[in-house]
Amino acid sequence: MADDAKPDKIPSSETDVGRIQAITDYSKSKMKLASVDISARVRDFDPKKAVEAVLDAPKRLKREWQRSGATGVITRFPIATVALFLMITVYFVTTSGFLDDTRFDDDPDKPALNVNGDMEVYLPEGSEVKQLIELVEEDWTTNVMVIYIESNNNNITDQRILQEISFVEKAINPFVSDNESDEIIYILSISTVLKEINSSLPRIREAFITQLGQQCPTLDDVCEGFAESVNNAISAGDDQFAGGYEIPTQTTIDLIIGEMYENDGSPTPGLDKLARNTNVCSAEPNAEGADDNGCLEGEDLLLDRAIMAVAVDSYQIEPKDIIEKTQSRLDNISMMERPCEFDANGNPVPEEGVCVWGELTADQKERGVKSLGVSMTLTGPIPITNSVTEFSFRLFWEIFPLAVVLVAIGLFVFHSDLLQAGISGIRPIQGMKVVIIAGLPTLCAVFWTLGIIGATNYEVTMTVIIVGPILLALGVSYGLHITNRYAEEDGSRSQKMRASMKSTGRAVFLSAVTTVIGFISLIFTPMAPIQTVGIALSGGIVVVYILTMFMVPNLTLILDLRKPKHPPLKVFDAAVDIPMKRNKSVIAFFVFLVLISSTLGQANVEENIDLLGMAPEGEQPVIKMKQYSEEFNAGQIGMVLVHANVTGNQQDNDPTNDDPYQNLKIIDGLERNLNTV
């Protein structure tokens, strides 16, 4: 009978349908009420009163200022104020570089920040080195790229390898004479040396005949005209009987290269700078395990490494653009299927097939394509500095979010009572409030600072990346001081905020002012990287202060941070008691540390400015630059500026220039002395 008294159980599906229907009906009723309310507001809208309210806004602001001070004005509209600053932050995010190389980047070819990666900016203004560099760049350039050439199978001096090097040179520098038709000033390599020597005979002949024509005591015009006619007649056969600006025959190559060795078989300094053998024979001829040349297993007489120095006019084109342009050309040429051999007239030999530089694909192997076993890699000072700059900013935007997360975790842990009460007594909402109140304005300030730099196109160096972490640390501390003082006060929200801003707000202002003064002093240094850091940091502190004063009070009022329920840890109390009770001992201890740091510490500071040490590992230009440094015992291209008149012009008023032989001999002696260093 008891079972009969039980009511029938309603199916769960019917219950769910009923709940959904109730929610739907409730939503419809709310939307209907909202639409009626909006319609009523629209009908009651009075344009005249709206205009009067706008015109009366300054007076209302003045009355509010007189009634509740600056704090009341700042916190008059908390949500609207925070929303306004967040919208401005969204704009500065787009100009800060945060979106570079992402799908939201509207201009992938142009970075948001105008970063000068040239190493010359690190030279002090007015220094002798910088003045000499500026003098050199009036006619030449100090911006040099290096194309590192490796040959695994053949000698670098093999005609076919040299033809590939020459082909690359023509592609990179189609206008050999520096007539500002391209961004390349000159190229120096073993290939250019051979081409210069091969084409020197016609130039020497022309200069000799022209000089003879100028020696006529009478009939100068007739003699000079006759000399010009002779030159024109002989030059008609230059292509057949004399060499042009091209790679000569293998016989001529071997002859020229043979003259670039000393009597003892060692390479001359000129050859040693352009091409090297990395597997030099180390044994005596016919020694045990050695061949007739003294080569052990794995050693040979082949020149298997070479360099191509490419001087760039950085005033015509940005270094990043010339790097991308040159690398693209190298990539395209390396994949070209070019003839494996050319005849004496420069025509392909079809029987020898086609070749590529490096490894063959499966399709190329099937088609019988051959490999020359050569590779060319772009490296040198310009690619290295570009890699360092790009890597620094890329790493900054990878590490900075991690720093933000770590700061947020620290704020949460110390304000959620986790340390005092453990997991059971944790107050996660309280911790999240502090993260938002102290962290959000600081994060916005970092984007504002970098965004202003990007929006104004102000030129900076890669040292500007330290702005983010420093502003993050200082900004969080400003916000923490204000919001924690608010939580300790009693009264209404507005009363607590006014009390907090009157006391802690003044301290934050003085702290910001002294910090700005400290950073602004950096602009008086003669080095641009330090100046940009000083300007960015001092401006950033101003931005941090403004956003702290406007966003922190409003966020605190919106979220209403409460006082912690648990007392602080004993270790914190002890840390506070020590300087309070033993102030003289603490001061003496820190004075002792300052003395140690300024004496022993300063003496042990080392300056190690290693460009390769700062370069990112794994980047191909960096790998090849280190290899170039080891195999050639070289790195940065060095220059010696020589002031001497060597034109040999006898028509000027300088008699010391009539015979430039002595000046050239002195320069030659200087070169020999430099090669011993």
JOBEL-V507462 format. One line per field, one symbol per residue. ss: DSSP state (H for helix, E for strand, C for the rest). phi: phi as a letter, one per 30 degrees, with the letter a starting at -180 (. if undefined). burial: I if it has 9 or more other ideal C-beta (glycine too) atoms within 8 Angstrom, else O. Layout:
ss = ???
phi = ???
burial = ???
This chain:
ss = CHHHHCCCCCCHHHHHHHHHHHHHHHHHHHHHHHHHHHHHHHHHCCHHHHHHHHHCHHHHHHHHHHHHHHHHHHCCCHHHHHHHHHHHHHHHHHHCCCCCCCCCCCCCCCCCCEECCCHHHHCCCCCHHHHHHHHHCCCCCCCEEEEEEEECCCCCCCHHHHHHHHHHHHHHCCCCCCCCCCCEEEEECHHHHHHHHHCHHHHHHHHHHHHHHCCCCCCHHHHHHHHHHHHHHHHCCHHHHCCCCCCCCHHHHHHHHHCCECCCCCECHHHHHHEECCCCCCCCCCCCCCCCCCCCCCCCCCCCEEEEEEEECCCCCCHHHHHHHHHHHHHHHHHCCEECCECCCCCECHHHCEEECCCCCHHHHHCCCEECCEEEEEECHHHHHHHHHHHHHHHHHHHHHHHHHHHHHHHHHHHCCHHHHCCCCCCHHHHHHHHHHHHHHHHHHHHHHHHHHHHCCCEECHHHHHHHHHHHHHHHHHHHHHHHHHHHCCCCHHHHHHHHHHHHHHHHHHHHHHHHHHHHHHHHCCCHHHHHHHHHHHHHHHHHHHHHHHHHHHHHHHHCCCCCCCCCCHHHHHHHHHHHHCHHHHHHHHHHHHHHHHHHHHHCCCCCCCHHHHCCCCCHHHHHHHHHHHHHCCCCCCCCCCCCCCCCCCCCCCHHHCCCHHHHHHHHHHHHHHCCC
phi = .dddddddddeddddddddddddddddddddddddddddddddddcedddddddddeedddddddddbidddddcdbedddddddddddeddddccjdcdicdcddbddbddcdcccddddddddiddddddddddddbbaccbcbcdcbbdccdeddedddddddddddddbdcdddcidbdcdabbadddddddddcdeedddddddddddddddbheddddddddddddddddcddccbdcdaddddddeddddddccdddjdddeddddcbbcdbddccdeiddiccdcicddicacddcbabbdcdcddddbdedddddddddddddddcdccedacddcicdceddicbbdcdcdddddddidccdibbbbdbjeddddddddddddddddddeedddddddddddddbcidddciddcdcdddddddedddddddddddddddddddddhddbcddddddeddddddddddddeddddedddcjdddddddddddcdedddddddddddddddddddddcdeddddddddddddddedddddccdddddddchdcdedcdddddddddddeddcbddddddddddddddddcddddcdccbccdddddddjdeededdddddddchbaddcbbdccacbdiddcdccddcdbdedddddddddddddddd
burial = OOOOOOOOOOOOOOIOOOOOOOOOOOOOOOOOOOOOOOOOOOOOOOOOOIOOOOOOOOOOIOOIIOOIOOIIIIIOOIOOIIOOIIOIIOIIIIIIIIIIOOOOIOOOOOOIIIIIIIOOIOIOOOIOOIIIIOOIIOOIIIIIIIIIIIIOOIIIIIIIIIIIIIIIIOOIIOIOOOOOOOOIOOIIIIIIIIIIOIIIOIOOIIOOIIOOIIOIOOOOOOIIIIIIOIIOOIIOOIOOOIIIOIIIOOOIIIOIIOOIIOOOOOIIIOIIOIIIIOIOIOIOIOOOOIOOOIIIOOIOOIIIIIIIIIIIIIOOIOIOOIIOIIIOIIOOIIOOOIIIOIOOOOOOIOOOIIIIIOOIOOOIIOOOIIIIIIOIIIIIIIIIIIIIIOIIIIIIIOOIOOIIOOIIOOIIIOIIIIOIIOOOIIIOOIIIIIIIIIIIIIIIIIIIIIIIIIOOOOOIIIIIIIIIIIIIIIIIOIIIIIIIIIIOIOOOOIIIIIIIIOIIIOIIIOIIOOIIOOIIOIIOIOIIIIIIIIIIIIIIIIIIIOIIIIIIIIIIIIIOIOOIOOOOOOOOIOOOOIOOOOOOOIOOOOOOOOOIIOOOIOOOOOOOOOIIOOIIOOIOIIIIIIIIIOIIOOOOIOOOOOOOOIOOOOOOOOOOIOOIOOIIOIIOOIIIOOOOO
